[in-house]
Amino acid sequence: MTLKTALITGTSREAGLGFAVARRLAELDHHVVLTARDLAAVEPLAEQLRRDGYTATALRLDLADRATIDASAEHLARTVGHLDVLVNNATAMPDFGILSALDADMDQVRTAMEVSVIGTWALTQALLPLLTAAPAARIVNVSSLSAQQIATGLDLGAPLRSPAYSMAKYMLNALTAVLGRALADTPVLVNAVDPGNTATHPELGDDESDRPAAENALDIVWAATLGPDGPTGGLFRDRQPVA
């Protein structure tokens, strides 16, 4: 059997959503490429999957560092020659305590945009030759309910909680729609998924309403394994489109 190859960004934490996605894709016969800024953090997770009988590779990838983006693309071009799945999971939330756009710190805004929008966009561009070399590649951008504060004016208890993060995720949703249209004449499908609140920090005491990472990963994996008649350019929550 020829394994499909999937690259997942932001997979440095065992309890994290990215690693849960990687494990499920590995179970579905994908060679998973785990990436993070700190190779020392991600290599043990790849080794853990290999011990469990799966095919896994660890790569250093910093979405704020174009050199690591290009190096990752070159490595995959040399080693596998194609990419079936790209899951843009890495994110930055530098302003959790900020409750208004008027109080936003522009350095924090730049950080959030660099990871969720610019870095994701650059990585998708760099990997596009590998994605189009696959029979029917899937790109999944991991979004957040926070973006809906901007899209719909949804009241989450503050005028705009985490404005830098929320705006970055809003822009990521827009980028998803743009990429979906740009790739409409190809077999590549691009979608964004809001996985919902996820219990990824047990050491800090996750909210009791947060769902396990393994559970929320399933919707991302759904978008990563859509059939040829699947949607593209949309935002989904619980596998349903979000207007």
N, C-alpha and C positions, 0 to 999 in steps of 0.2 A: 504494500500500500504506500502510495506517495502522500506524505503528510502535507496538509496545508500549513502555511506559515502565518503567524499572527504576531504583530508587535503591539505591546501595551505600554503606554507611558505611565509614569508615576506608580511603580510597583515595589517600593522600597520597604513597605510595612507588611508583616505577616497578617495583621488584622485588617489591612486596608482593602478597599474596593477593587483596586487594580489587581492585587494578587488573587482575589477571589475570582475575578474575570479570567485571569491567566489559568488558574487551576481548572475552571470549567471548560475552557477552550482546549486545554491539554487533554481532558477527559474525552473530548469530542475529536480526538485525533489531529490536533494541531501541534505543530512545532511552535512553542511559544517563546517569544523574545521579550524578556523582562528588562525594562529600562528605568533608570533613575539617575539623578545627579551624582549620587554616591555609589560607585560600583561595589564598595565593600559592604554596603547594605543590601544590595540586590543579588549578589552572587550566592549567598547562602540560601536564598529563596529558590533560585534556579536549581541549586544542588538538591534542595529538598524535593523538588518535583522530579529531578532525575532519579533520586533514590526511590521514589514512588513508581518508577517505571515509565515516566513521560520524557519527551524530548524538550529540553529547555535550554535557553542561552541567556546570558546576562550581558548587557551592554551599558556603558556609561552614556547617558543622553541628558544634556541640560538644554532645555528649550530656550534659555536666554543666551546660549552660546552656539552660534551658527556653525562653528568648527565641529562640535560634537554631532550636530544634525547631519552635516555632510559626511562625517566619518561613519556614522551609523548606516547611511544610505550606501556608501561604498562597501562597507562590510557585507551587507545583505546582497548587494549586486555580485560580490565575489563568491559568496557561500551558498546562496539559494537561488538567486536570479529572479525571484518574484516575491510578491507579498499579497496574500489573500485577504488579510484583515489588518486594519489599523484602528486601534482603540486609543483615542486621545483622552486619556483619563487624568493626566497630570494637571494640577491646578495650584493657584496661590491665593490664600485668603489672608492678606496682611492687615485687614482693618475690621476685624470681627466686632470690636467695641464701638465703632463709629455708627451714628444713627441718623446722619443727614448728609446729603450731597454738599451742603454748604460747609461742612467740617472735613471734607475729604482732604487727605494729604496726597499731593500730586506724585510724590515718590512712590507711595503705595499704589496709586492708580497705575503708574508705569509698570510696577512689578506685576500686578494682576493682569494687565493687558499683554505684557511680554510673554507670559506663560500661556494664558488661556486663548489668546487671539493671535498675536504675531508669531509666537513660537509654534503654535499648532498649525497655522497657515504655512509657515516656512517648512515645517516637517512634511506636511502633506504635499507640497510642491516637490520637495527633494525625493520623496518616495513615489511620486506619481509614475515614473517609468516602470517601477517594480509592481505597482498596483495594476497598471494597464497590461503588464505582462502576464498577470494571473487571468484565469478564465472568467472570473466574475468576482472581483474584489468588493469588499465592504469596508466603509469608513464609518466609525461611530464616534461622535463627539459627546463627551459626558457633560451634560448641562446641570442646571440646578433650579429649584423652585424660586431661588432668589431673583432670577432673571425676570420672573413674572411680576415682581414689584414694579418693574419699569414697563413691561409689555401691557399690563392690564391695570396698574395702579392697585394691585392687591395689597390689602392692609395686613402686614405681618407684625403689627404692634409698634411700628416706628415709621417716620416719614420715608426713610430709605435705609434699611439696615445693611451694613457692609457695602457702601456705595461702590467702592472700587471693584470688589469681587462681583457684585450684582451686575454692574455695567459690563464687566468683562464677559460674564456668562450670557448676557443679553446680546452682546456683539458676536459671541460664539454661535448663538442660534442663527443670527443673520448670516454669518459666514457659512453655516451649514446649508442654508437655502441657496446662497450664491453658488457654492460648489456643486450642489445638486443640479442646478440648472446648467452649469458649465460642463458637467459630465453626463448630461442627459442622453447624449448620443453614444454612450459607451455602456458596457455591462456593469460599471462601477456604481454602487448605490451608496449615498451619503445621508446619514441621519443623525440627529441629536436625541439623546435619551436623558430624561430626568429620572434618576433612580430612586428619588425620595431620600428622606433622612436615613442615614446609615450608621450603625453602631461600629465605628472604626477606632474608638479610643476607650477601650474598657478600663484602662488605667486611670482615666480622668472621670469615669462615671458617665457613660452615655445616657441620654434621655431614655426613659422606659418605653417611649413610643417609637424609638429608632429600630429599624429592622436589621437583622444580621446582614453582613456584607455578602455572604453566600446567597442569600435570598434576593437582594437587590441586584446582584450581578447577573441574574437570569434574564432581566430585561435587556441589559447591554448585550449579552450573548445572543439573545433573540435577534437584535438588530444586526449583529455581526454575522449571522447565519441565515439571513433572509434569502428566500428563493428568487428566481429571476423576475417574477412578477411583483416583487415587493416594492414598497414606497421608496421615494427618495426626496431629499431636501426638506424633510419634516422634523418636527419635535414630538417626541412620544413620552408618555408617562403611563405605566402599567399597560404598555403595548397599545395604547389608544392615542390618537393624534391630539395635540394640544393646540388650540386655535391661537 
